[in-house]
Amino acid sequence: NVALQVMATGGMYLGGGIAPKIIWKLNDGTFMKAFTDKGRLSGLAERIPVKVIMNDQAALLGAAAHASDLLKKGEACLLDHSCTIHPQARA
């Protein structure tokens, strides 16, 4: 239902520890039948791609990439270095 509420036409990603462990069940059609059985909105739900994140380090990798971006923009600093955060970053 969340996919339709946010109009996730670009796709839904299932992450966390459980989805990769039950990939066999997700692939048997039961999940997709429930995912797309949305009455008059079924046509839209059928066009939403669903992917399972299999990398158990995905959250850590994403957090590291975000931290790296913040450091490059000067919106964060390493704890062992003194730095000044840009005023607009504090809002």
N, C-alpha and C positions, 0 to 999 in steps of 0.2 A: 504493500500500500504506500510506503514511503516513496518508492520510485515514481509513482503516479502523482503523489502530492507535490513533489519537487520537480516534476516533469524531467526526469533523468534520462532524456533521450540519448545522451552520450554514453550511457551505460551505468551499470551497478557493479561494484566490486565487493565481493564477500571476503572479509579478512578475519583474522583472529586464529586461535588455535584449533577450533572445532571444524571449520569448513574443509581444510585440507585432509583431515582425518576421516571425513565422511564423503569424500569426493565420489566414491562409488555410488553412494545413495543420491547425491546431487545429479549424477549423470544418468540415473535410471528413468528420468522423465517425470517423476512424482513432484519434485520441486518446481520444475518449469510449468507443469500443468497448473499447480496452485498459483504460481506467480502470474500466469497469463489469464487465469480464469477470473476476469474482473468485469463481467457483464458487458455493458455498452462500451467500456474502456478496454476490453480485451484486445482489440486491434492495435491500440497504442502500446499496451504492455508487451505484445508479441514483438514489437519493433525495438524494445529495449534490450541491448546486449547485456548478458550477465557473465561475469568473470569471477574466478576464484583465485585469490592471491595465495600462491603456494610457497613463497619465500617466507620463512618464519622470522627473518630479520627485517622485513619490509618496514615495520614501524620505526625501528632503530635507524635504518638507512634514510627514511624520510625526515626524521628529526635531525639527523646529522646534516643532511642537505639544507634544511631550513636554517639551522644554526650557522652553517657556512655562508648562506646568503645574507643573514643578518650581520655577520662579521664583516663581509665585503662592503655592505652599505653603511657601516659604522653605526648600526643600530643595536649592537651588542659588543661586549668585550670579554676577553678571557679573564677569569678570576685572579690570575697571578700577575696581571698587568693593569696599571692605572690607565683609565681612558675616560673620555667624555662622551656621553650619549647625546646624539643630536636632539635638540629640544622637540622637534616634530615627532620623534619616535616615542616620546613619553606620553603622548595623548591617548 
